[in-house]
């Protein structure tokens, strides 16, 4: 049985001593609840008396200065040891009478971009052509995967060259809605999860028990304020049911938005003099899946290979035609599209209950979760109304 280890030293960014990290933690007791925190020298500092929610902090005129001033001037007080809080975030030994880490977002919309890498674009086409049947995917991958992949690899989305390729693929009956958003002018941007529904480090992540073909999607998640400015980044797992989406693109909601199917964390790293948008663009993600059956899968997602610039995707998600007054967390898509056989030859990869998924980036830390069926994981019950009541009872509104 694989072990989900959560030592703070391995889940934080490698340069955590100079990183500005904010997140959310559950503080116990009658005066406790979801609490905005900042990390400094191994301690979690309570920011709730300065600003009550993640959304309000990130919508501030200068969230970086607000965090730094809150700690330097004593407005924020240390409330928990980081090591203990992360250890208590483990789903098997979580003690509700002690502090544990939550997903770092609250009121923000959680949206995601799809088919932003050539490899995942081709796999989405294969899903569609196989009608979500993993048994057919390998033969289709061999027959059309290389052909499509080679043609779109150097295409700039929305360019005249892309439109000529579209005409060619249509004539050869190789066109797909996924190629439309992959090489066309308009990116795919969809609703991944509801505000307050994301889980954090150490929690279980969910797949439906009627799905037989699914996988993790390790991604950079941009943190965007209400006016469309990107103020930081974190890691996410956009858990995906390939069989559902492959049967029909109109089943995207059922493939993507299920109980505990969205993990974000461990912390948001704010842009500052040590971490910029250009640093974010160079993010190299490593993913490891370890199964109780002894299976092990490793892969990467290199953001430098993305087909659209991350800030262009932000502009397509939030603009004058669509506003988000509480801000947005935007998944950028993934290069990781596993096809390694797990059981029978030609059937490729799918999750099993108990899989440990570790998603790591040097600048952002490590997000670790364990896979279970959605209906076996504790249901999501603490929503926006509950948060408002809790904050009101604590005198924070």
N, C-alpha and C positions, 0 to 999 in steps of 0.2 A: 504494500500500500504506500503510494507516494505521500510524503509529508509536506505540508504547507508551512514553511518556515517564514517568520515575520520579524527578524531582528532589524531594528531601526537602521543599523549601519548598512544593511543591504537594500533597503527600500528607498533611501533618500538619494538625491542627486549626488554624484561624486564630488561636486564642489559645493555641498550644502552649506558650508560655513560662510559662503559669500552669496548664497541664494536668498531671495525674498520669497518665502513660502507661506501661503495662507490656506486654510481649509476649514473644515467643520468637525466638531467632536460632540459626542453626547456626554453631557455632564450629569452625574447622578444626583439624586436627592430631590426634595420637594421644590427647591429653587432651581433645579436643573432642567435640561432639555437640549435641543440642538443649539450649538454655540459656535460662533465664528471665532477662529483662533489663528494665531500666527506662531511660527516656530522660531525660537531663538535659543541657541546654546543648549539644546537638549530638553527644553521645556516648551509647553504649549501656553501661550498667553491669551487670555480671554479678551477679545475685542468687542464683546457685545454691548458694553457701556458706551462705546464710541460709535459703533454702527451695528445694528442688530442682525443683519442678514448678509450673506455673501453677495447678493444682488446689489444691495445698497452700497457696500464697500466698493465694488467694481464699477459702479456708476458714479462714484465720487469724482470730483474734478481732478484729483491727483491721488489715486489709491496707494501708490508707492509711498508718497510722503506721509499719508495718513497712517499707514502701518508703522513706518519708522518712528514718527513722532509719538504715536500711542505707546510704544515701548520705551523710547528714550525719556519721555516726560512722565512716565509712571501712570498713564491713563489705563493701560492694559496691565493686568497682573498675571503672574504665572499661576496656573490652576492644575497642571498635571505634568507628570514626567512623560516625555515622548515615548521612550522605550516601553514603559508599562502600558501606555494607551494603545500602541500598535500591537503589542502582544495580546492585549485584551480584545482586539478586533477580530481575532481568529474565531470563525463561526462555531467551532467545536467547544471552545472554552470561554466564550464571551460572558462576562459577569455584568448584568445590568446595573449592579450597585457600584460599578467602577467606570471610569472614563474609557470610551472607545472611539475610533475614527469613523466618520461618515464620509459619503461623497462630498466633495468640496463645493457643490452648487446647491441652490435651494429654489428660488423663484424663477430662475432663468429658463427660457425655452431650451430644449435639448434637440438639436437638429443634426443632420448628417448629410455628407456628400457621398455619392456613389460613383463607381466606375471612373475614378480619377487616376488610375494607373493602368498601363497596358495589360499587365498580367491579370488583374482582376476583371478588366473589361472583357477579355477573351473568355474568362471563366463564366462570367454572367451570360455571355452568348451561348456557351456550351450548356449551361443550365436550361436556358430557354429551348434550345434545339432538342435537348433530351427530355423535356417536359418534367424536369425535376426527378428523373429516374437515374440514380447513381450508376446502375448497371449499364446504361447506355452512354454514359459520359465519356468513358475512355475511348471508345471507338470514334465518337464525334470529335473528341479532342484531337485524335490523330488525323482525321479527315479534313477538318476545317480550321483547327486551332492555329497551326503554323501559318496557314495561308493568310488568315485575318491578322494575326499578330504581326507578321512581317510587314504588312501594308500600312498598319496604323502606327507603327513604332515611332516614326519620325514626324507624324502629322501634328500640326498645331491646331487645336480645337477651334472651329469656326472660320478657318482660313479658306481661301478659294480652292486650295489643294484638297482640303478635307471635303469640300462639297463635291469636287470631281470624283473623289474616291467613293463618296456616298452613292453617286449615280452608278458607278461601276458595280458596287456591291448589291445594289437593288436589282440590276440586270441579271446578276448571277444568283439571285435568290438567297443572298447571304446577309441581307439587312436585318437589323434588330433594333428595338427601342433602346437597348443598352448602348448600341453604337451611336444612336442619335444624341444621347447625352454625353457620350464619351468623346466624340469628335465634332459634334455640332456646336453652335454658339452658346447654347444654354446648358449649364451644368445641372445634374440631378441634385436637388436639395430636398430632403424629406424630413418628416418629424420622426425622430428616433424614439423618444420616450417623453413622458409627461413630467413637468416640473415636480420635484421632490421624490421621483420614483427611482432614481439611480442609486446603485449600491456602491460602497467603497471598498477599500482594501480589506482582505480577509473574509469578506462575505461570500455566500454562495451566489453563483450566477446560473440563470435558468435557460433550459431548452425544453420545448414541449415534448411530452412523452409519446406523441404520435408523429414525431419527426425522426426520420432515419438517415438524414443527410444534412449535417450542419457543421459549423466551424466557428472558431473565434475570429474576430477581425481587430487586430491590434492597430491603434490609430493615435495620431496626435490630435488633441482636442483644443481648439482655440477658444479663448475666453474673450468675448466681445461685449462692449458696453452698449448702452441704449442708442448712442449716436453712431454706432458702427465702427468704433475704434477698437482694435485688438490690443488688449492690455496684458495678456499672459497666455500661458499654455499649460496643459496637463496631458495625461495619458488616458485612453479609454479602450474598452472592449465592446465593440458593436456586434454582439452575439447575433449570428445569422442562421436562419433555417433555409438551406439551399434547396431542399425539395419543395417547400411551399412557394418560394419566390420563382423557382424554375417552372412550376405548373402554370403560373400566371403572374405577370408583373403587377397585376391588380391585387395580389395577395401580399404585397410588400408590407403592409401594416401588420398582418398576422405573422409574417416571417421575422419582423424586427421588434415589435413592441409587445413584449410579454412580461410576466412577473420576473423581476430580477434579470432581465435580458440586457441591461445596460450597466456597465461598471465604469466608474470614473475615479481617478486619483493617482497617487495617494494625496498629493497637494497640488494647488495651483502655483505655478512659478510666475511671478510678475516680471514683466520686462523692466530691466534696469541697466546700469552700466556694465553688469556682468553677464547679462543674458538679453539678447535683442531679437528682433524679428528675423534677422539674417541667421542668427544662431539657430532659431527654430526651423528655418528652411533647410538646415543641414542635419536635422534629427535623424538618427539611425536607430530604428527599433529592432530589438531582438525578442523573439517569442519562443517560449518553450512550453510544450504540452506533455505532461507526464501522467500516464494512466495506471490504474491499479492492476491492469493486465500486463504490465511491464513495457507497454508501448511508450515510445519517446519520439516526439516530433519537434524539430527546431526549424526556425525560419527567420526571415528579416522583412522589414519594410523600411525602405530608404526614402525619406521625404524628398530628397533631391531628384528622384525619378518621377515625381508627380507631373501630370500632363498640364495642369493649370496652376498658376501661382496661388498659394494659400490665401493671400489677401484679395485676389480676384474672386475666389470662392466666397469669402466674407462679403464682398460687394454684391454678389448674386443672392446671398441669403438675407441681408438686411440693407434696405435702401429706401428710396422715396415711395416705392410701391408696396413695401412691407416693413413695418416697424415692430420693434420688440422693446417696450419701455422697461422691462426688467432685465434686458440683456439676453445674450445667446451663448450657449456652449455648442461649438460647431465641430463635429467629427469631420476629418479631412479625407477619409477613405484609406484604403490599405493596398499595399503591393502583395501582401500575403494571401495566397489562394492555394491551400494545401491539396495536393493530389496523391500524396503518398498512401499506398494501400495499408490499411490497418488490419483487416481480417482476410477477406478473399481477394485474389488478384483481380484488378480491374474495377474494384468497387470504391477505391480511393479512401479518403479520410472522413470519419465522422466522430463526434464526441461520444463518450460513454460517461455514465454517472461516476463521479469520483475523480475525474480528470482534474489535475492542477494546472492552471494556466498562469504563466508568468510573462508579463509584458514589461520590457525594460528599455530605458534610454538613459544615456550617461547624464544628460542635463535635467531629466525630469524624474528619475528614480525608477521604482518598480511597482507595478500594480499586480497583485497576486489574488487569485480567486479559485474557488472549487466549483465544478459543474454538478448540478443536480437538476431534476425535473422541476419545472415551474410550479406544479401543483404540490410538490413535496417541500418547497421552500416556504418559509413563513410569508403569508400574504402581505402586500403593501397596504398599510392602514393609516399611516401618518402623512396626511396631505397638507395642502396650503391652509385650509381652515384650522387644522390642528396646530400648525405652526403659529398662526396668528393668535390663537387662544393661549398657547404656551407663552409666547413673547409678552402678551398682555398681562398674564398672571404674574410674570416676573418683572413687570414694570419697565419693559424695554421698548414699548411702542409709544 
